[in-house]
Amino acid sequence: MFTFVSVVVTVCIVTVCIVATRQRQARKLAAFRQRFPPIDDQEFLRRCSPGVNAETALRVRRVVAEQLGIDYDRVYPEQSFVDDLDFD
């Protein structure tokens, strides 16, 4: 009986942790989307530092989006991998 109760309690705790993690992720995603609305390539290039090669900048943008699983049009040149993209 004790083992069954332990299993049930463990399953409940794990379920609560999973739900809490998903809620936290949903809040972070909503905050990210609000902070970084979609921008087109022209706006992206306008935000780049002067002298940046446009082709290279857009290629890097594409790679960052693909590797981090972020919408391409939500990648900004001024974003921080750790602070903004949560990639550490």
N, C-alpha and C positions, 0 to 999 in steps of 0.2 A: 504494500500500500504506500509506504513511504517513497519508494522509487517512482511510482506513478505520479504522486503529488509533485515530486521534484522535477519530473519531466514536464508536467503541465506548467509549473511555475517558470521553468527555464524557457519553454516555448513562448509563454506570455511576455517575459522580459525581452526576448529576442524580437518578438513582433513589435513591441513598443519601440525598441531601438530602431528597427527598420522604418517604421512609420515616422518617427521623429527625424531620421536622416533624410527621408524623402521630402518631408515638409521643409526642412532646412534647405535642401537643394532647390526646391521649387521657389522658395523666397529669394534665394541668391540669384536664380535665373531671372526671376521677375525684376529684381533690382538691376541686374546687368542689362536687361533689355530696355529698361527705362533710362538708364544712364547712357547707353550707347544705341540710340536709334539708328536704323539703316542709313548709310551714306553711299553714294555712287562713287565710281572711280575718280571722277573729276574732283569731287569734294575731298576724297582721300588724298589726292595729289596736291591739292591746295594746302592741306594741313601738313604736308611733308616739309622737311627743312629745305631751304634753298639749295639748289645744285644737285638734289637727289635725282638719280636716273629713274625716269618714270617706269620704264619696262621692268627694271630690277625691283622697284618698290611694289609694283603690282604682283610680281612673281612671289615676293616674300609674303605679301598679304594673302595670296592664295595658299601658300604652303602653311602659314600659321593657321588659317581657317581649317584646312584639311587635317592637320596634325592635332589640333586641339578640339576639333569637332564644334567649331563656332561658325555661325552664319558668316559667309564671306563679307556681306555688306555691313556687318557689325564689327569688323576689324578696323581699328583706327591706328594711325601711325604713332600717336602719343600714348598708347596703352602700355601698361607695365605687365609683364608676364606674371608677376607675383600678386601685385595689388589689384589689378583690374581683371586679369584673365584667370586668376586662381591656379596658376601653374607653377608649382615649386618642387 
